[in-house]
Amino acid sequence: MSKKNTESMLIETPCRLEAVRGAARLLRTFLAANGIGETELNAWELVAVEAGTNAVQAAPRRRSKDDCNVRFMMNAWPETVELCITDHSSGFEWPDKVELPNEESENGRGLFIINSLTDNVRYLRGRKENFLIMRKARQTRRPTSDVQRDTDLETTLKMMTEELGSSYESLSAIFRFSSDLGKVDDSKACAAKWLSELVKVTSMDWFNLFQLDENNSSLTLMASSTANYDKNTLSLEQFQLVEIDAALQCRDIWFDENTPPAALESLNAQFGSPLCGVAHPIYVGSQLFGVLCIGMRAGKFDFSISQVNVVHTFADFLGIQLSNVHAQEEAVEARIVNNDLQVAAGIQRSLLPRKLPHLPGLQISARSQNARQV
């Protein structure tokens, strides 16, 4: 196995289960680009997840800086594929014979899967780091490729690695935002705070968050990176604006210095010009919640894929959370109104006579029925 014919990929991830799964998907993409077939891809992805999960579970609860990462090294030779996973946990004892555990056992299935799906497994346990090396003969060969294809592959993998890193930042911000939202009374202020965090994570300059009104006729400004903006409502009849186009066309509307000035009238009035960015419609299920506009004070579009994905992920999550808060507020208001109506109904009943008068020669009866609660 000559070094010249080796294709390699190195990924170092935080010691967390979601990071391990993300690394496994990247390794699958790498192997697919090297001509590995679907069956082998499924096997190697499963092996990577199981082996990485073992490393995470073996890590100490209180981790030092050196304990925080798991390293995946994948090598693809013409005849063989090898995956080496390095961790800094205390490790575990690899059994002399790996067998399928019984149904009641909570451990051992991962080792059985790894051993079954690979040809050769070595576990080297050290004082400060451990190596799990797995090899399997290739069933499919990598197709002949030229230099350009190798360059394209390297570029793609670099972009995916950057996207994975951005996703960690996005998920971290989302979890912290979700925690904060449950502790504050002002959901709009909380949304503004965390959209400011999104601006920092994505290296943007500004944002506007619009919410669709109850009549589905206009967008109302809910949060903004500027406080001195008077035009808080945009009618859906203002078709030329990028914010309205995003809502009506149900898709991202990109804009830059080449976009007609009329489409950026409200944004330029607020943030100046030139601007570039995106107006992203936010949906909760099939229902439009609002539109997020976010961008830079620059003339030309220069967003990376990872930036765009972080914006989409965070914006859609934000819409779900704010929609849930709104639904909870409506439920509380409905309970208050229902309680008031019950009190009113009780007062109405108390005003009715307890018994009807007896008049000679007359038979009197009465019935009272309210339309709803009162």
Disulfide bonds with the S-S distance in Angstrom:
none
